[in-house]
Each structure stands twice: as structure tokens, then as C-alpha cells.
Amino acid sequence: MKFIVAMQTKLNNTKAAALNLLKKQEGQNTVEYIIMLAVVVGIALAVGAAVKAFLPDVFENVKNKIIGGVNQE
């Protein structure tokens, strides 16, 4: 009987340790997702700033080519 009680106690301790490990990993996953989100937002902002600086020149070139093509006829 003592053996069974000892085994149950050991099983309960192992289960509690496994649950604590899972709880700790969930917290790490949340932090990892927040960091990934911050990186993605940072990249999106950097790309947006680069596109904002570059796009007016592109539209101006397209406008000039359209006007130039219309004026040639």
C-alpha cells in the first residue's frame, strides 16, 4: 500500500512540474509574438517611409511620359 501511495505522489509531482513548465512556455510564446509583431510593424513603417519618399518621383515620371506621348501625336 505504501508503494502505491509513493507512486501516486511521485506521479502528482511530475504532473505538477509538467504543468508549470507548460505555463512558463505559454508566457514565453506571448513575449515572442509581441516581439515579432514589433519587428513586423517596424519593417512596415520603414518600408512605408521609403515608398513615401520614392513614389512622388515615380508618378511624376509616369505623368511626363503620358504627356510626352500625347504631345507627339
CYANA upper distance limits for C-alpha pairs under 8 A (distance plus 0.5 A):
  1 MET  CA      5 VAL  CA      6.93
  2 LYS  CA      6 ALA  CA      6.57
  3 PHE  CA      7 MET  CA      6.66
  4 ILE  CA      8 GLN  CA      6.63
  5 VAL  CA      9 THR  CA      6.63
  6 ALA  CA     10 LYS  CA      6.64
  7 MET  CA     11 LEU  CA      6.55
  8 GLN  CA     12 ASN  CA      6.56
  9 THR  CA     13 ASN  CA      6.66
 10 LYS  CA     14 THR  CA      6.66
 11 LEU  CA     15 LYS  CA      6.58
 12 ASN  CA     16 ALA  CA      6.60
 13 ASN  CA     17 ALA  CA      6.65
 14 THR  CA     18 ALA  CA      6.66
 15 LYS  CA     19 LEU  CA      6.68
 16 ALA  CA     20 ASN  CA      6.70
 17 ALA  CA     21 LEU  CA      6.71
 18 ALA  CA     22 LEU  CA      6.79
 19 LEU  CA     23 LYS  CA      6.70
 20 ASN  CA     24 LYS  CA      6.75
 21 LEU  CA     25 GLN  CA      6.83
 22 LEU  CA     26 GLU  CA      6.78
 23 LYS  CA     27 GLY  CA      7.14
 24 LYS  CA     28 GLN  CA      6.99
 25 GLN  CA     29 ASN  CA      6.62
 26 GLU  CA     30 THR  CA      6.83
 27 GLY  CA     31 VAL  CA      6.90
 28 GLN  CA     32 GLU  CA      6.60
 29 ASN  CA     33 TYR  CA      6.65
 30 THR  CA     34 ILE  CA      6.76
 31 VAL  CA     35 ILE  CA      6.69
 32 GLU  CA     36 MET  CA      6.63
 33 TYR  CA     37 LEU  CA      6.54
 34 ILE  CA     38 ALA  CA      6.68
 35 ILE  CA     39 VAL  CA      6.76
 36 MET  CA     40 VAL  CA      6.68
 37 LEU  CA     41 VAL  CA      6.59
 38 ALA  CA     42 GLY  CA      6.57
 39 VAL  CA     43 ILE  CA      6.68
 40 VAL  CA     44 ALA  CA      6.61
 41 VAL  CA     45 LEU  CA      6.65
 42 GLY  CA     46 ALA  CA      6.72
 43 ILE  CA     47 VAL  CA      6.60
 44 ALA  CA     48 GLY  CA      6.48
 45 LEU  CA     49 ALA  CA      6.65
 46 ALA  CA     50 ALA  CA      6.75
 47 VAL  CA     51 VAL  CA      6.55
 48 GLY  CA     52 LYS  CA      6.47
 49 ALA  CA     53 ALA  CA      6.81
 50 ALA  CA     54 PHE  CA      6.73
 51 VAL  CA     55 LEU  CA      6.15
 52 LYS  CA     56 PRO  CA      7.85
 54 PHE  CA     58 VAL  CA      7.29
 55 LEU  CA     59 PHE  CA      6.79
 56 PRO  CA     60 GLU  CA      6.61
 57 ASP  CA     61 ASN  CA      6.68
 58 VAL  CA     62 VAL  CA      6.76
 59 PHE  CA     63 LYS  CA      6.54
 60 GLU  CA     64 ASN  CA      6.64
 61 ASN  CA     65 LYS  CA      6.70
 62 VAL  CA     66 ILE  CA      6.68
 63 LYS  CA     67 ILE  CA      6.61
 64 ASN  CA     68 GLY  CA      6.35
 65 LYS  CA     69 GLY  CA      6.48
 66 ILE  CA     70 VAL  CA      6.70
 67 ILE  CA     71 ASN  CA      6.60
 68 GLY  CA     72 GLN  CA      6.81
 69 GLY  CA     73 GLU  CA      7.60
